[in-house]
Amino acid sequence: MSAATDTTRKDFIDFALQAGVLKFGEFKTKAGRLSPYFFNAGLFNDGALLGRLAEFYAATLDQAIGQGQACDVLYGPAYKGITLASATAVAMARRGRNLPFVYNRKEAKDHGEGGVLVGAPLKGQVVIIDDVISAGTSVRESVELIRQAGATPAAVLICLDRQERGGDAVNVGATSATQEVQKLYGIPVIAIASLNDLMAYLEADQGALAQYRDKVAAYRQRYGI
């Protein structure tokens, strides 16, 4: 699902293209599929880009909260989620919602405060902040850790929902990674933008990107939900 407005989604795609995070061409995915587009959130790698990205996360989360989404704490799974959750917390505070945030270590610390969690107490309704969902491993580990702490996983907030079914280039699954998360844990996956939004963006484009319209549509027809 996307709680973001149409303008927010379009602006986010503009931003991702300008930052070189979203590219069109031919790219081989980990699943062995030839994709006509590639999204690498790791390229949001300087202060200006991260700050702007956080504004999109915050706008989307703010909209979701306004629609009834519970959120007491932001949780960032190591490693990418750490900067995303902390930056989103800053952006939310600017919007008048001062939310605590917490993240995990990959290995438990046996001195100081100890444990695997750093930051605010993990309690109440927790929104997990990450870049994308691929195999769902990060979400599973996050949900388990949150529940072990006595808190409740409330939602997952990501940059882009590829709306792509699992499997590989030959064997295509019945559901996408986000659908699996929603089915397994009973929590919504909220995306700033999705493949639907990307298709709408290409449909409206009258410039150089129009050449990729049919290729993305064909890829979606084969692998999309």
CORDAGI-V473639 format. One line per field, one symbol per residue. ss: DSSP state (H for helix, E for strand, L for the rest). psi: psi as a letter, one per 40 degrees, with the letter a starting at -180 (. if undefined). burial: # if it has 24 or more other ideal C-beta (glycine too) atoms within 12 Angstrom, else .. A space follows every 10 residues. Layout:
# CORDAGI-V473639
ss=???
psi=???
burial=???
This chain:
# CORDAGI-V473639
ss=LLLLLHHHHH HHHHHHHHLL LEEEEEEELL LLLEEEEEEL HHHLLLHHHH HHHHHHHHHH HHHHHHLLLL LLEEEELLLH HHHHHHHHHH HHHHLLLLLE EEEEEEEEEL LLLLEEEEEL LLLLEEEEEL LLLLLLHHHH HHHHHHHHLL LEEEEEEEEE ELLEEEELLL LEEEEEHHHH HHHHHLLEEE EEEEHHHHHH HHHHLLLHHH HHHHHHHHHH HHHEL
psi=iheiiddddd ddddddddee dhiibhhhid eeihheihhg eeegfidddd dddddddddd ddddddeehi hdihhhhhdd eddddddddd ddddeehghi iiiiidiihe ibeaaeihai hhiahhhhhi dihceedddd ddddddddee ihhdihhidh hefhiaaadd hhidiidddd ddddefiihh idiidddddd dddeheaded eedddddddd ddei.
burial=####...### ###.###.#. ##.#....#. #.#.#####. #..#.....# .######### #####...#. ########.# ########## ##....#.## ####...... .....##### .#..###### ####.#.### ###.##..#. ########## ######.... .....##### ##..#.#### #########. ##......#. .##.##..## ..###
